[in-house]
Amino acid sequence: MGHIMCSQTLWRRLGQPGRPPLAADAAPLHGSVLGNWAAKVFRDSRRELVLALNERTYLTLVFPLAPRKAFRAHFAQALSWILEDLGVSEQARFVECAAVEYIPLTRLTSRSMTGSLNDIEFHCGIELTYHTDLRRVQLNLNEVPNANRDPCVPIEAAVSLFQQASRRRGPDLLRPH
């Protein structure tokens, strides 16, 4: 099963203080191809937003934190939007969004992922000066190349991952274009 690795601030905002981090297995939930996520919270104007970064593809999500009880629902909605924008089938979107509902939260301890989230926050701040629609912001963020990644553009990495999974499991993961 995958997990959502939360920055210390997000960990506290979600009401997790004092709880030890779970020991989470790195394998994705059955049927899910994306796996683990790293997430942080940041403030834009008067709202708190969450940035979530997929460990395998660097696919990036942006969604509101408030209300915190809706964290997983907002996460799943943002994920559904980007997967729809990429042409991922409804069935595969459902599996990935369902995984978000069940994967455990852990603390983010990876300096590399923390650094990547900080870099993406910078780009997100720029996008938010031009757009208020978070779906548009996250789509634009997923077109920004990441150094030392192959493929370097998150959209291309995610499409490639779903194409590989589609070849293994059948053609239902991507819609024909």
Contacts in CASP RR format, 6 or more apart in sequence:
PFRMAT RR
TARGET T0000
AUTHOR 0000-0000-0000
METHOD contacts of the structure
MODEL  1
MGHIMCSQTLWRRLGQPGRPPLAADAAPLHGSVLGNWAAKVFRDSRRELV
LALNERTYLTLVFPLAPRKAFRAHFAQALSWILEDLGVSEQARFVECAAV
EYIPLTRLTSRSMTGSLNDIEFHCGIELTYHTDLRRVQLNLNEVPNANRD
PCVPIEAAVSLFQQASRRRGPDLLRPH
1 24 0 8 1.000
1 25 0 8 1.000
1 27 0 8 1.000
1 28 0 8 1.000
1 29 0 8 1.000
1 102 0 8 1.000
1 103 0 8 1.000
1 104 0 8 1.000
2 24 0 8 1.000
2 25 0 8 1.000
2 26 0 8 1.000
2 27 0 8 1.000
2 28 0 8 1.000
2 29 0 8 1.000
2 32 0 8 1.000
2 35 0 8 1.000
2 36 0 8 1.000
2 99 0 8 1.000
2 103 0 8 1.000
2 104 0 8 1.000
3 22 0 8 1.000
3 24 0 8 1.000
3 26 0 8 1.000
3 36 0 8 1.000
3 37 0 8 1.000
3 103 0 8 1.000
3 104 0 8 1.000
3 105 0 8 1.000
3 106 0 8 1.000
4 36 0 8 1.000
4 37 0 8 1.000
4 38 0 8 1.000
4 39 0 8 1.000
4 52 0 8 1.000
4 75 0 8 1.000
4 100 0 8 1.000
4 103 0 8 1.000
4 104 0 8 1.000
4 105 0 8 1.000
4 106 0 8 1.000
5 36 0 8 1.000
5 37 0 8 1.000
5 38 0 8 1.000
5 39 0 8 1.000
5 106 0 8 1.000
5 107 0 8 1.000
5 108 0 8 1.000
5 109 0 8 1.000
5 110 0 8 1.000
5 113 0 8 1.000
6 14 0 8 1.000
6 16 0 8 1.000
6 39 0 8 1.000
6 40 0 8 1.000
6 105 0 8 1.000
6 106 0 8 1.000
6 107 0 8 1.000
6 108 0 8 1.000
7 38 0 8 1.000
7 39 0 8 1.000
7 40 0 8 1.000
7 41 0 8 1.000
7 108 0 8 1.000
7 114 0 8 1.000
7 117 0 8 1.000
8 107 0 8 1.000
8 108 0 8 1.000
9 40 0 8 1.000
9 41 0 8 1.000
10 39 0 8 1.000
10 40 0 8 1.000
10 41 0 8 1.000
10 50 0 8 1.000
10 65 0 8 1.000
11 17 0 8 1.000
11 105 0 8 1.000
11 107 0 8 1.000
11 108 0 8 1.000
13 41 0 8 1.000
13 48 0 8 1.000
13 65 0 8 1.000
13 68 0 8 1.000
14 68 0 8 1.000
14 71 0 8 1.000
14 105 0 8 1.000
15 68 0 8 1.000
16 105 0 8 1.000
21 106 0 8 1.000
21 107 0 8 1.000
21 109 0 8 1.000
22 104 0 8 1.000
22 105 0 8 1.000
22 106 0 8 1.000
24 103 0 8 1.000
24 104 0 8 1.000
24 106 0 8 1.000
26 35 0 8 1.000
26 36 0 8 1.000
28 34 0 8 1.000
28 35 0 8 1.000
28 36 0 8 1.000
28 99 0 8 1.000
29 35 0 8 1.000
29 95 0 8 1.000
29 98 0 8 1.000
29 99 0 8 1.000
29 102 0 8 1.000
29 103 0 8 1.000
31 95 0 8 1.000
31 99 0 8 1.000
32 95 0 8 1.000
32 96 0 8 1.000
32 99 0 8 1.000
33 92 0 8 1.000
33 96 0 8 1.000
33 161 0 8 1.000
33 162 0 8 1.000
33 165 0 8 1.000
33 173 0 8 1.000
34 54 0 8 1.000
34 56 0 8 1.000
34 57 0 8 1.000
34 59 0 8 1.000
34 96 0 8 1.000
34 99 0 8 1.000
34 158 0 8 1.000
34 161 0 8 1.000
35 54 0 8 1.000
35 55 0 8 1.000
35 56 0 8 1.000
35 99 0 8 1.000
35 103 0 8 1.000
36 54 0 8 1.000
36 55 0 8 1.000
36 56 0 8 1.000
37 52 0 8 1.000
37 53 0 8 1.000
37 54 0 8 1.000
37 55 0 8 1.000
37 103 0 8 1.000
38 52 0 8 1.000
38 53 0 8 1.000
38 55 0 8 1.000
38 108 0 8 1.000
38 110 0 8 1.000
38 113 0 8 1.000
38 114 0 8 1.000
38 116 0 8 1.000
38 117 0 8 1.000
39 50 0 8 1.000
39 51 0 8 1.000
39 52 0 8 1.000
39 53 0 8 1.000
39 75 0 8 1.000
39 108 0 8 1.000
39 117 0 8 1.000
40 50 0 8 1.000
40 51 0 8 1.000
40 108 0 8 1.000
40 114 0 8 1.000
40 117 0 8 1.000
40 118 0 8 1.000
40 121 0 8 1.000
41 48 0 8 1.000
41 49 0 8 1.000
41 50 0 8 1.000
41 51 0 8 1.000
41 65 0 8 1.000
42 48 0 8 1.000
42 49 0 8 1.000
42 51 0 8 1.000
42 121 0 8 1.000
42 124 0 8 1.000
43 49 0 8 1.000
44 124 0 8 1.000
44 125 0 8 1.000
44 128 0 8 1.000
47 64 0 8 1.000
47 65 0 8 1.000
47 66 0 8 1.000
48 64 0 8 1.000
48 65 0 8 1.000
48 66 0 8 1.000
49 62 0 8 1.000
49 63 0 8 1.000
49 64 0 8 1.000
49 65 0 8 1.000
49 124 0 8 1.000
49 134 0 8 1.000
50 61 0 8 1.000
50 62 0 8 1.000
50 63 0 8 1.000
50 64 0 8 1.000
50 65 0 8 1.000
50 71 0 8 1.000
50 74 0 8 1.000
50 75 0 8 1.000
51 60 0 8 1.000
51 61 0 8 1.000
51 62 0 8 1.000
51 117 0 8 1.000
51 120 0 8 1.000
51 121 0 8 1.000
51 124 0 8 1.000
52 60 0 8 1.000
52 61 0 8 1.000
52 62 0 8 1.000
52 63 0 8 1.000
52 75 0 8 1.000
52 78 0 8 1.000
53 59 0 8 1.000
53 60 0 8 1.000
53 61 0 8 1.000
53 113 0 8 1.000
53 116 0 8 1.000
53 117 0 8 1.000
53 120 0 8 1.000
54 60 0 8 1.000
54 154 0 8 1.000
54 158 0 8 1.000
55 113 0 8 1.000
56 157 0 8 1.000
56 161 0 8 1.000
57 154 0 8 1.000
57 157 0 8 1.000
57 158 0 8 1.000
57 161 0 8 1.000
58 116 0 8 1.000
58 146 0 8 1.000
58 149 0 8 1.000
58 154 0 8 1.000
58 157 0 8 1.000
59 82 0 8 1.000
59 142 0 8 1.000
59 154 0 8 1.000
59 155 0 8 1.000
59 157 0 8 1.000
59 158 0 8 1.000
60 120 0 8 1.000
60 138 0 8 1.000
60 141 0 8 1.000
60 142 0 8 1.000
60 154 0 8 1.000
61 75 0 8 1.000
61 78 0 8 1.000
61 79 0 8 1.000
61 82 0 8 1.000
61 138 0 8 1.000
62 78 0 8 1.000
62 124 0 8 1.000
62 134 0 8 1.000
62 137 0 8 1.000
62 138 0 8 1.000
62 141 0 8 1.000
63 74 0 8 1.000
63 75 0 8 1.000
63 77 0 8 1.000
63 78 0 8 1.000
63 134 0 8 1.000
64 74 0 8 1.000
64 134 0 8 1.000
65 71 0 8 1.000
65 74 0 8 1.000
72 100 0 8 1.000
72 101 0 8 1.000
75 100 0 8 1.000
76 97 0 8 1.000
76 98 0 8 1.000
76 100 0 8 1.000
76 101 0 8 1.000
77 97 0 8 1.000
78 134 0 8 1.000
78 135 0 8 1.000
78 138 0 8 1.000
79 93 0 8 1.000
79 96 0 8 1.000
79 97 0 8 1.000
79 100 0 8 1.000
80 93 0 8 1.000
80 96 0 8 1.000
80 97 0 8 1.000
81 135 0 8 1.000
81 138 0 8 1.000
82 135 0 8 1.000
82 138 0 8 1.000
82 139 0 8 1.000
82 142 0 8 1.000
82 158 0 8 1.000
83 92 0 8 1.000
83 93 0 8 1.000
83 96 0 8 1.000
83 158 0 8 1.000
84 93 0 8 1.000
85 135 0 8 1.000
85 139 0 8 1.000
86 155 0 8 1.000
86 158 0 8 1.000
86 159 0 8 1.000
86 162 0 8 1.000
87 159 0 8 1.000
87 174 0 8 1.000
87 175 0 8 1.000
87 177 0 8 1.000
88 96 0 8 1.000
88 162 0 8 1.000
88 173 0 8 1.000
88 174 0 8 1.000
88 175 0 8 1.000
89 172 0 8 1.000
89 173 0 8 1.000
89 174 0 8 1.000
89 175 0 8 1.000
91 172 0 8 1.000
91 173 0 8 1.000
92 162 0 8 1.000
92 165 0 8 1.000
92 172 0 8 1.000
92 173 0 8 1.000
92 174 0 8 1.000
108 114 0 8 1.000
116 146 0 8 1.000
120 141 0 8 1.000
120 144 0 8 1.000
123 141 0 8 1.000
123 144 0 8 1.000
124 137 0 8 1.000
124 141 0 8 1.000
127 137 0 8 1.000
127 140 0 8 1.000
127 141 0 8 1.000
128 137 0 8 1.000
131 137 0 8 1.000
131 140 0 8 1.000
141 154 0 8 1.000
142 153 0 8 1.000
142 154 0 8 1.000
142 155 0 8 1.000
142 158 0 8 1.000
143 153 0 8 1.000
143 154 0 8 1.000
143 155 0 8 1.000
144 153 0 8 1.000
144 154 0 8 1.000
145 152 0 8 1.000
145 153 0 8 1.000
146 152 0 8 1.000
146 153 0 8 1.000
146 154 0 8 1.000
149 157 0 8 1.000
151 157 0 8 1.000
151 160 0 8 1.000
159 174 0 8 1.000
162 173 0 8 1.000
162 174 0 8 1.000
163 173 0 8 1.000
163 174 0 8 1.000
165 173 0 8 1.000
166 172 0 8 1.000
166 173 0 8 1.000
166 174 0 8 1.000
END
